[in-house]
Amino acid sequence: MGQRDREEIRSSLLQKGFKEKGNDHDYFFLYINGKKQPIFTFLSRGSNYKSYGNPLLAKMSRQLKLTKQELLDLIDCDLNGEKYIEKLKERGSLSFSGTGKKN
């Protein structure tokens, strides 16, 4: 699956519509049209987690409702924010379009 740098992951998530909230970890929540969605993941701040390998990327892919390859595409910017949201809608992971109305 590969390995990805924590800062590369952070930057990509922020570009795709996620907003960051820090606590003991850096949490990333997906927002669509200003509305928080039930999709989130987090990055550890620890020095042992400057890069994410297969086990952590696999967990993150499940949290973001993606396959492992789709997650890599999201991080590497081969999958943009709009296409990611479309995938979530197709899979039923989002219950509305972000406008407050049911699909």
N, C-alpha and C positions, 0 to 999 in steps of 0.2 A: 504494500500500500504506500509505503514511503514515509517520510518524516517531514514535518513542517515546523517552521519557526513560530514561536508564540506571537511575536509582533506581526508577522505576516498574517496569521489567523485573525488577530485583533483588527488590523487594518481592513481586511476583507469583510469581516462582519459589519463593521461600521459603514462601509460603502454600500452594503446590501440592505440597509434599512434597520439594522439593529441599533439599540441604544445601550450604553454601558452604565452599569451601576456597580460601584465597588463596595465591598464588605471584606470578609476574610478571603474571598475570591473576587474576580472580576466577572460579574454576571452580564450577559448580553440577552436582551429581550427584543423580539421582533415587533416593530410598529408598522402599521399600515394606515395611511391617512391620519396619523396622530393617535391611533388607537392601539393599545398594547394587545398583542396576540398571545395565545397560550404556547408559544414556541420560544424556548430559551436554551442557552447553554452557558458554560462558565469556563474561565481559564484560571489556573492556579497562579499565584504570585510567587511561589517558591522558586529558589534558584535551581532546583532539580528539574524544573519544568520550562526551561528556556526553549526547548523544542519538544514537539509532541510526536511520539511514535505510534505504531499500529494499535496498541491497546487503548490509548486515550483518544485517538482519532476515531476508532470504532465506537466508543461510547458517545463521542460528540455527534457522529453521524446518526445514531439512534435518537439522540435528543433533538436534532434538527430535522428528523423525519426524512433522512436521505440515505441512499446507499453509500458505501465507502467511496466509490468512484465519484459519485455526485458531490460528496463533500470536498474531495480534492479539486473537482472542477469549480466549486464555489470559492474555495480558497485561492485557486490559481486564476480566478476571474474568467474561466471558460463558461461558467454559469452565472448570468447576471441576476440582479435582484428581482426583476420582473418575471424571468423564467422560473426562478426559485419559488416565487409566490404562486405561479401557475401550477407547478408541480404539487405544492401543498394543497391547493384547491382540488386538483384532480384526484388526489389520494384521500380527500375528506379530512385532512388535518386542520383545515380552517373552516369554520362554520358559516362565515359570511365574507363578503367581498371587501370588508374594511370600511364600508359606508354606513354600517349599522343595520343594514337590511340583510335578511336571509337570502341565500342563493336560490 
